[in-house]
Amino acid sequence: MSKETYEAVVVGAGIVGAACADELARRGVQVAVVDRDIVGSGATAAGMGHIVVMDDSAEQFALTRYSQQLWQKLRPGLPDGVEYEQCGTIWVAADEEEMGEVTRKREYYAKQGVPTEVLDSQRLKHLEPNLRDGMAGGLLVPEDGVLYPPCAALFLIERALERGAKLRLGASVLQIGQGRVQLSDGSEISAQIIVNAAGACAPELTPGIEVKKRKGHLVITDRYPGFLRHQLVELGYLKSAHSVSSDSVAFNVQPRRTGQILIGSSRQYGAEDKDVNNAILARMLQRAQEYMPALGPMSAVRSWTGFRAATPDKLPLIGPWPADKSLFLATGHEGLGITTSLGTARILADQITGEKPEILIEPYLPSRAAKEHVHA
């Protein structure tokens, strides 16, 4: 069987793998990308495509803001199909307690140079008239945006190919390590560097990494132009997203350029099947209707699930795997893989090529979670 050799092989052609391949190719690294499916399948196809700055931790903020600014620089060159819209996010406060969180977020973002606008109940109702009456207010983050993830991944892969990268689809990866990638068709690829960007499947290829599948549901409606103008997320979302063990749902809706509305979100640990869970779906839709009652009679076109790659500390694993000097990780982004793909690719490529990263990389290094596997 054939044996190919490259300087680097990226396993996974989701948006993170695509971004890594593109960035490595931009720096002159001879790179190949392999995936068992099509470009942008997996979590990339299942995700919302929210380009959002998050502040659960200083480290999460640093990577999301860095990445968002990279997306903004890239924006003029994106094809129309990527559907990049800088619609902004409104974090919706249902009560005065949540308005306290609005104040905290505004102050934190202001210190970091992120523009925001505090909305009182009247201003919120003016911006999003279909929200239920009686909301306390919200925080508008105008530089947040949305895009269509599969097309964004395809754009990055195509640009990598123009820069000399190679793409191999439809071949499952059986084993990686020690400079070798073994494929299900019997062929083998050799490389000095192997990047495991296989998302929630990454632990199957690199045993010992602390990444778990976290299942999510989404629904998309028929076309209702003008109904929704911003990405809306309840501030209660933070409470539910922080839940590590229990199943949770939260109000999280996104306007698509088509006039369709993408409705989320749910989080489940320990759910391995891809089937839509009707009980969770019903809870999620009920939550959405509590915030926007007019969603109730709308026609849903499709519902689906996907698996986020979650780590215990909610930060991705980006960098060398201590147990194998040929192996680098780019996984564990949970719900922020679309946002942070470009930043991930930059700091991964910095480590591979020896360039100085623009943000601190230590919080994302796999070694923080790999102490016990170093001698494996």
N, C-alpha and C positions, 0 to 999 in steps of 0.2 A: 504494500500500500504506500501511498505518497507520503513524503515527509518534507514539510516546508520549514523554512527558518526565517524568523523576523527578529527585530530588536525588541518588540513588545507585542503581546497579544492581549486584547481586551475581551473578556468573556462576558457577554451580555450586551445586546444592542437596544436596550432601553435608553431613556434620555440621559442617564448618568454615564453609561458605557459609551454612548454616542458622543457626549461632550468630552469625555476623556480621550477617545480616539481622535477627535477633531483637534484638541489642544496639543496632543503629542505629535500629530502630523504637522501641525503649524510650526512646531519647534524642530522639525526635520527628523523626527524619530520614525523609523520604518515600522509601521504598525498594521496589525490585522485585527479584525473584529469577528467573533464567532457567536452565533446564536442559533438555538434549536428552532426558533420560530421566525417571525418577520420583524423588521425594525419597528421599535416602539410598541411591542406587544407587552404582555405582563402588566405590571403596576402602571406603566406609562399610559397604556391605552385605557386603563380603568380609572385614572386619576382626574381630578378637577382642573388642574392647570392654573392654580392660583399662585401668582408671583407675589409673595407676601413677606413683609418683615415681621418676625416674631421675637418676643422678648421674654420667653419662659426662663431664659438664663442669658448671661452676658455672652456666653459662647455661641448660643443659638442665634442671638441677635447679630453677632459679628459675621457669621457665615451667611445668614439670610440677607443682611443688608449689602454685604460685599457682592453676593450673587445677583441681587436685584439690580445693583448699579451696572453689573456686567450685561444683564439683559437689556437695560436701557441703552447702553452703548451699541448693542447688537441690533436693536430694534429697527433702525432705518434700513438695514440690509435684509430683514426677514421677508420671505415671500408672503403673499396675501393669504395663502392657505393656513399659515400659522395663527392667523386671527388674533394677533396681539392687540389688546385694548387696555389702555391705562384708565380703567373705570374707577379705580380706588376701592378701598375696603371701608365699610362702616361697621365698627364694633358696636352692636346695639345693646344699650343698657335698659333692662326692663324695670328697674327700680333704683331708689337712691343709693342702696348699697353698691350696686353695679356702677353707678355714676362715680363712686369713690375710686373704682378701678379705672374709669375713664381718666380721672385726674392723675392717677399714678402713671398710667401709660403715657399720657400727654407729657408729663414732666420728664419721664425717662427718654422718650423719643426726642424731645426738645434738646436735652443735653447731648444727644448723639447726632443732632443735625437733621432729624427726619421731620419734614413738615406734617402738621396735623391741624385739624380744626375740631374744637369741642362743639357739639350740637346740642341745643336744648330740645325739648319735645316738639316745639313748633317748627324749628329748622329741620329736624329729622323728618317730620311729617311732610314738609315741603319737598325735601329731596326724594323721599320714598313714600308716596301717598298710600301705597297699598299695605303698609305695615298697620297692625291693629292700633286703635286709639289707646292712649294712656301710657305709651312708652316714656321712660324718663328722659332719654336722649341718646347720645352716642359719641363715638370718636371717628372722624373721617381721616383716613390715611390716603391722601390723593395719589401718591406715587406707586401704590400697589396696582397690579394689573392682572389680566387673565390671558391665557393663550390655549391653543388646541395642541395638547402634548404629542400625539403621534406624528403630526406634521412637523413639530419643532424637532423631534428626534430625527426624523427623516432629513430635514434640512442640515442638521449637524453631521449626520453620516455622509450625505452627499458632498458636503464641503470637505470632510475628511478624505473622501475618495478622490476629489479634485486635487488634494494635496498629496496624493500617492498612497493612501491607505488601501487595504484590501478588505473585502467583506465576504464572509462565508455564512450563509443561512441554511437552515434545515438540517444541521448536524448537531446532535446532542453531545455535550461535553461529558465524558465519563469520569475523567480524573485530571487534576491539575497539580503541578508542584515540581520542584527541582528543575525548573526550566523547560518542562514538557506539558503539552496539552494533548490528551488522548480523546479522540472523537469516536462516536458510536459506529461510524462507517469503517473503522479500523485504521484510519489515518492518524498521523501525529504531527503536531506543530511544535517546533523548538523555538524558544525565545529567552533572551536574558531576563526579561521582565514579563510577568503574567499579572494582569489586573483582574481580580474577581469583582465584577460589577453585576452580579447575578441577582441582586435584590433579595427578596425573601427566600430565594433558593440558594443563596451564597453558602450557608452552613453545610449543604449537601456536598459542596466541593471543597470547603475548608472546615473540616470538623473542629469544633472547639471555639468557633467564634460565637459570641453571644448575640445572635440575631434571631428574633422570633417573628412568626407571621402574625399580623394583626389585620383581621378581615374588615373590609368596609363595603358599604352599599351606596349606590347612587341611582337616581332616577332622572330622566330627562323628559320634559314636557313637549307638547306640540308648540307651535309658534304663537307667541303672544307679544308682539313688538311693543316696546315702551312700558311694559308692566313693571320691569325691574331695571334699575339703572346702575347700581353698584353691587359689588360682592357684599353680602350681608352676613355677619357672623354674630351669634349671640355671645355676650361676655360670659355667660354660663358655660360656653364651649370650653373655656379654660379649665373649669372644674371637671367636666366630663373627659376631656382629653388627658387630664392628669391621672385619671383612674387607670391603674396598672392592671388590675385584676378583673373588675366587673365589666359587663357589656354596657355600652353607653350610646346615647344618641344626642345630637345637638342640632339646632337650627343653623344652617349654613347653605346659602343659595347664591347662585352665580348667573349673571346675564350672559347669554351667548350672542354673538353677532347675528345669528340667524333669527333672533327673537325667541329662541327656546330658553328655558330656565332649567339649570342643573340643580338638583336638590340633594343635599347631604344632611348630615353625615352620621355614620355609625362606626363604632369600634368594638371589635370582638377578639379576645384572645382564645386560643385553643380550638377555634373553628377552622378545620382543615379543608372542608369541602367548598367547592365553588358555587354551590346552589344558593339562590336567593332565599333568605330566611324570612318568611312572610310575617312572622311576629315582629322581628326587628324592623322590617320595612314599614310595617303599619305604625310602629312607635315613632319612627323617623318622620314619616309623613304627617302624623298627628302633631309632632313637635313643630314642624314647618307651618302647619295651619294655625297653631296657637299664635304664631308671630304674624303670619300673612293669611288671614282666613280665606281670601279669594283664590288661594291655590287649590282649595278643596274641589271645586267643580272642574278644574282643568283636566285635559286629557294627557295622560302619560304615554309616551311613545315606547319607552324601553326602561328596564331596570337591570342592573348588573352588579357584580361584586369584583373585588380585587384584594390583593394582599400587600399590606405595607410591611416593610422590613424594619422592625422595631428593636432598639437596644435598651438596656436597663436604664441608662442615664439620659436617654432621649437625644443623644448626639451621634452622628454617623461615625463610621470607622473609615478613615482616609489615610492611607500610608502603608508602610511595610509591615508584613506579618512576621513577628520575631522568629517563628519556628522555621522559616524558609526564606532565604535571602533573595530568591527570585520572585517572591509573591508579594503583591500589593493589594490592598482592599479598597473598594469604593462602594460601600453598602451601608445599610442601617439608617437610611434617611427618613424612615417612617413616612409621614404625610408631606414631607418637604423636599422630596427628590426632584420635582420639577423646578421649584424655586432655586434649590442649591446646586443643581447640576453643573452650572458654569463655574461657580466658586470651587466646587469639589474638583473639577477637572484642572483648574489652575493650580491649586495647592498640591494635588497629586503629581502633576507634571513638574512642578517646582522641585519636589522631593526626588523625582526620577532623574531630572536633568541637572540638579544641583544649583538651581537659581533660588534667590532669596524670596520667600513668600511675602505677599503684601499684608497678610493678617497672621496672627499667631496660630501655629498649626498644632501645638501640643495637646489642646483639648480633644482633638479628633484622631489622634494617633492610636492605632489598634493596640499598641503596647500597653495602654492604660488598662485594657481589659484582658490582657493576654499573659499576665505574669506567670500564671500556673501552667501555661502551655509552651513556655520558651524551650523547655527541654523535651518536649513531646517527640 
